Structures are given as structure tokens and as C-alpha cells.
Amino acid sequence: MIMKTLQCACLSLVASIAMAGDAEVKSLTQEAFLALPRQGANAPFVLDVRTPEEYASGYVPGAANIPYDQIASRLSEVPKDKEVVLYCRSGRRAQMAADVLASNGYKDLAHLQGDIIAWTEKGRPVEKPSDPTECIAALKSGEARATACAGK
């Protein structure tokens, strides 16, 4: 009996420690995202945390690109005064990026449900750069909203 109680207490402690590292990120449906303003003070900052190569293959219109493993060193590029909507391919990298943002004081974080996979499967609009090679080079040089990546 004591052993079973100890096991439950340990499991509970491990679970609470693991969850403490997760950012408070709301889940945002694609429909709710599409209803948000695209420009102006109330528009969210849309952040694609995939690699530059993935981004150049097609991205949610208006999204900036900062790969998830560069977020910590590029925090100044992500506004704290706007809602930040993150996405990647399937959700894992978006959560890791959200954890970094939350640990650096970002409060208004949302994850786009279904990420780019569901976005494209539903036939949602996707932008692609006119010159993917130039876009990738610009993104790798540190331009989150590279003009070379302007959609066509």
C-alpha cells in the first residue's frame, strides 16, 4: 500500500514538472484564424517555425519565418504586444518555439490547429516565393520576412 502511494506521488510529481515547461498556448482553429484581421494593430504576428526550405515550399499568407531552433536568439523579431500565432508541419516544433517564447515573457500565444498539413489539405491559401532559392538564402541570412519570399 505504501509503495503504491509512493508510486502515485512520484508519477504525479513527474507529470507536474513536465507540464510546467509547457507554454500556455491556446489552440486556434483555422476558421477562427481566418476571421482575425490581417493588418493593423489587432492583426496577429503569424510565425512559421519550419526550416527556410519548408517555408519556401509554401506558407500561410503573411507569415514570418524563424526556425524553432533560432527563436531564443531572435526574440527581438517577435513582438510581445501582439498575439503570436505559431505553426509548423505537425505541431511539435511550434510547441517547442512556444515554450521558448513563454519562458521569455510572451503571454498571448496561439497554435494554429492542424498546422500547414491541415491548412493545405483544406485548400487554404498558400503563398510561394517567385524564386525559392533566393528566398531560402535570404531566410538563412536572418530575414524573417524576406522580400525575396514575397508570394506569387
N, C-alpha and C positions, 0 to 999 in steps of 0.2 A: 504493500500500500504506500509506504513512504517513498519507495523507488519510483512508483508510477507518478506520484505527486511531484517528485523532483524532475522527472522527465517532462511532464506537462509544463512546469515552471520554466525549465530550460528552453523548451520549444517556443514558449510564449515570449521569452526574452530575446531569443534569436530572431523571431518574426518581427518584434517591435524595433529592433536595431536595424534590420534590413529595410523596413518600411520608413524609418527615419531619414534615410538617404534619398528617398524618392521625393521629387518635387511635387507640390500641389499643382497639378496640371489638369485643367478641365478638358473634357472631351468635347470637341466641336464637330457637329455634323456638317457634311458638305453643304446641305441646304442652308443651314444657319450661317456658314461661312459665305456663301454666295449672296446672302441678304445683307452682309456687312458693307459699309461704304468702302469704295476702292481708293478714294483720295480724300485729303483733308485731315483735320485734326483728329477725327474719330476713326480714321482708317487704321486697321491693324498693320503691324510690321510682319510680313509673311516671310518666313525663314526656311529655306530648303537646306537641310544639313547633309545632303548626299555629297558625293565627290563631284569635282568640276566636270568630269566626263559624264556622269549620270545626269547632272543638271543640264548640260549642253544637249542631251538627247531629248529633252522636253521638260518643262517646268510649269507650275501653276503661274498664270499671268501675274506679274508684279512681284514675284518672289525674289528675294536676295539669296545669294549662296554663300554660306560659311560652313565648310565641312565640320561635322560634330567634333572631330578631334582638334579643331582650331578655335573653338568657341572661347575657351579660357584666355587665350592670348589676343582675342579680337573683340572683347566685351564692349569696347568703345564704339563699335559699329552697330550695336544693338541698342535701340532706345529703351530707356526704363520708363518713359512716360506714355508708352503705348502698349496695347495688348500685343503680345508676340504669339503668332500662330506658327507652330513648327510642324514640319512633316519630313519624311524620308521615303524610303521604299516600302517598309513594312511596319515601322514604329519603334524599333529597338534604338536606333541612333537618335531619333527625336527625343526619346525619354532620357537618354544619356545627356544630350545637349540641354534639355530642360533642367536636369539635376544640377548641371554646372551653373546655369542662369539663376536658378533658385538659390543656390548657395552663395551667389554674389548679389543677392538682394532684389532680384526680379520677382515681382508679385503676380502680374497679370499674364499668365502663360496658358496657352491652349494647344491641344494636339488635334490636327485635322484627321478625323476618323477615316480609316482606310488608306491613308497616305496616298502616294502617287499611283499605286497599283489600282486601287478602287476608283480614284479620280479618272484615270484613263479608261478603265473598264466601263464607267458610266458615260463615257463620251464627253466629259467636261472639256472646256477649252485648255489647250496646252500651247505654250509658246516655245519656239525653237529658234536658235540663232541662225542668221543668214550664213555665217561662217563658223561652224563649230570649233575648228582648230584655233581660230583667233580668240574665240570666246574662252576656251579652256586655258589658253596661255594667259589671258587677262585675269581669269579667276585664280590661277595658280600664283600670279604675281600679287594677289591680295585685294583685288577689286570685287567687293561683294555684289555690286550692281554694275558690272562692267558694261560699258556702252557697246562693246563688241558682242554682247549677248542679247542685244535688242531683238525681240521676237519678230518673226515674219508672219 
